């Protein structure tokens, strides 16, 4: 019998395989809650409890605070499996685990402030640097209005992007940590996809942020955050913006897999003008071709992040060209998964466009996931291609 979160012994060793098994077991549970999450525009409390019980939220938390310090490749594998069950709920799990890893790169005092007070604390974030931090004694006075804070209804802390402004000097962007209770949530999350993520806006005004609650942007992008000096493991030296796209690609692939699952079940019994659609060679060709493309997207993204984690775990660093290639591969995986999902939706017939059809929610979530700026295919391909051409040796 497959392991479930509720039946898992608390003393069972946490491994990648055990986390994947728990994620597989939760897929139908999340699927059954998908309509509820969409209607409420937030993840059900029961799903957050399941994520916490299964160890998903803490799997990237440093071991010194009771986490498992799992690699980014493991996070990607778990998130892909959960988003196959429901894109919105799996998305929030991924974001919470992502931010646990990120907090592990902040100064140790910031980590102690959060997890020392509440080992179960979770974070939401908005990285678009809309905040202004004015230096004051001991830290900063921080203000700004932010958007796309996935899972904020369940969060205890927030990570915000912003600039330090001191007179005519503007430094950043950087990341600032503050309590969610110090922010005003703005209920503006009315979208056509990923409604269940509850990615609402929020505003903060003149909030004091201690100096230790700052992660400098250049350190985050280079994988040189202060936490990397105290938390062993390559995951805390992950360069943000280059390997982090693999997580969004994993979620997009998971949603495409979920769409394919629903499309196959729907098409297997679908009749059109008295004919069984599954007997049509065109339907069979679409099934085989789209499944191959989704598998290819999964394989390239998985192999890319797995190889990168081996380098980081060995204490080495990835070259600029390797980082750009990794981001390109993840962006290609997103584009390919979306293209396959679009063909599946387009061949599901006219009834697929009705709300509540077997495939419409999966497709809308897929569209929303693939639109994230960090996996923009044109930008990623251009940057990688330019680096490739710059590195070609001149002829003798």
C-alpha positions, 0 to 999 in steps of 0.5 A, spaced: 500 500 500 502 506 498 504 510 504 500 516 506 501 522 510 497 520 516 500 513 516 507 515 516 511 513 522 514 519 525 521 516 526 521 514 518 528 516 515 526 522 510 529 520 503 528 523 496 524 516 495 520 517 501 518 524 499 516 522 492 512 516 495 508 521 500 507 526 494 504 521 489 499 518 495 497 526 496 495 527 488 488 524 489 487 528 495 489 534 492 485 533 486 479 532 490 480 539 493 481 542 487 474 545 486 474 548 493 481 551 493 479 555 486 472 557 489 476 560 496 482 562 492 486 559 497 489 552 499 485 549 504 487 548 511 487 541 510 492 541 505 497 545 509 496 540 514 498 534 509 504 538 507 507 539 514 505 532 516 509 529 510 515 533 511 514 537 504 514 544 507 521 543 512 524 538 507 529 544 505 529 547 512 536 547 515 538 541 519 539 545 525 532 547 525 529 540 524 529 540 517 532 535 512 536 540 508 534 536 501 537 538 495 533 543 489 532 537 485 528 533 490 524 539 491 523 539 484 521 532 484 516 533 490 513 539 487 512 536 480 508 530 483 503 534 487 502 539 481 500 533 477 494 532 483 492 540 483 497 545 480 494 551 485 495 547 491 502 544 489 504 551 487 503 553 494 507 547 497 513 549 492 513 556 494 513 555 502 519 550 501 522 555 496 522 560 502 524 555 507 531 554 503 531 562 502 531 563 509 537 558 510 541 563 506 539 569 510 544 571 516 543 566 522 540 571 527 534 571 522 533 564 522 533 563 529 528 569 530 523 565 525 524 558 527 527 559 534 520 562 535 516 557 531 519 551 528 513 550 524 513 557 521 512 558 514 513 564 509 510 567 503 514 572 499 514 578 493 520 578 490 519 584 485 523 590 488 517 595 490 519 596 497 523 602 499 528 601 505 530 607 509 536 606 514 535 607 521 538 605 527 539 598 527 536 597 521 531 599 516 524 603 516 521 599 510 515 601 506 511 598 499 506 595 496 507 588 493 503 583 489 503 575 487 504 573 495 502 566 494 500 562 500 500 569 504 493 567 508 497 561 511 504 565 512 507 567 518 513 571 515 514 575 509 520 576 504 520 582 500 524 585 494 526 592 495 532 597 495 535 601 500 535 608 499 539 613 503 539 620 500 541 620 493 543 613 493 539 607 491 542 600 493 539 593 491 535 590 489 535 586 496 531 581 500 527 584 507 524 579 512 518 581 516 512 579 520 506 578 516 502 581 522 506 587 520 503 587 513 496 589 510 493 583 506 489 586 499 484 581 497 485 582 489 487 575 487 481 574 481 485 570 476 483 565 470 488 560 473 492 558 479 486 561 483 487 556 489 494 559 490 491 565 493 497 570 491 494 576 494 497 583 494 500 586 501 502 593 503 507 595 509 508 602 512 514 604 516 515 597 518 522 596 522 526 591 519 533 589 523 539 589 519 540 582 520 533 581 516 537 583 510 539 578 504 543 582 499 541 581 492 548 580 489 549 574 495 542 571 493 544 571 485 551 568 487 549 563 492 553 567 497 548 568 502 551 568 509 547 562 511 551 558 506 557 559 511 553 556 517 548 551 513 552 545 510 549 543 503 549 545 496 542 547 496 544 553 501 549 555 495 544 555 490 544 561 485 537 565 485 535 566 478 538 561 475 537 554 478 530 556 481 527 556 475 527 549 475 522 549 480 517 553 476 519 548 470 517 542 475 511 545 477 509 546 469 511 539 467 507 537 473 500 540 471 501 538 464 502 531 466 495 532 470 492 535 464 494 529 460 491 524 465 485 528 465 485 528 457 486 521 457 481 519 462 476 523 458 478 521 451 477 514 452 470 514 453 468 520 449 463 520 443 463 525 438 457 524 432 456 517 434 463 515 434 468 513 439 474 519 439 479 514 442 478 510 436 480 516 431 488 515 429 488 523 430 487 522 437 492 516 438 497 520 435 496 526 439 496 522 445 503 519 443 506 525 441 504 530 447 506 524 452 513 524 449 514 532 449 512 532 456 516 526 458 522 530 454 521 536 458 521 533 464 527 529 463 531 535 461 529 539 467 530 534 471 537 532 469 539 539 469 537 540 476 540 534 478 547 535 475 547 542 478 546 539 485 551 534 484 556 540 483 554 544 489 554 539 493 561 537 492 563 544 494 564 547 487 560 552 483 557 553 476 560 557 471 556 563 468 555 559 461 552 553 465 547 557 469 545 560 463 544 554 460 540 551 466 535 557 466 534 556 458 533 548 459 528 550 464 524 555 460 524 550 454 521 545 459 516 550 460 514 552 453 514 545 451 509 542 456 505 548 455 505 547 447 503 539 449 498 541 453 495 546 449 494 541 443 491 536 448 486 542 450 484 544 443 483 536 441 478 535 447 472 538 443 467 544 445 465 541 451 472 542 454 471 550 454 465 549 459 467 551 467 467 544 470 469 540 464 475 535 466 480 539 463 479 546 463 482 547 470 488 543 469 489 547 462 488 554 466 493 552 471 498 550 466 497 557 462 498 561 468 504 557 471 508 557 464 507 565 464 512 566 470 517 571 468 523 567 470 521 562 465 521 566 459 523 562 453 525 568 449 529 571 454 533 565 457 534 562 450 537 569 448 542 570 454 544 563 453 545 563 446 549 570 447 554 566 452 555 561 447 557 565 442 562 569 446 565 563 448 567 560 441 574 561 441 577 565 435 580 561 429 587 561 429 
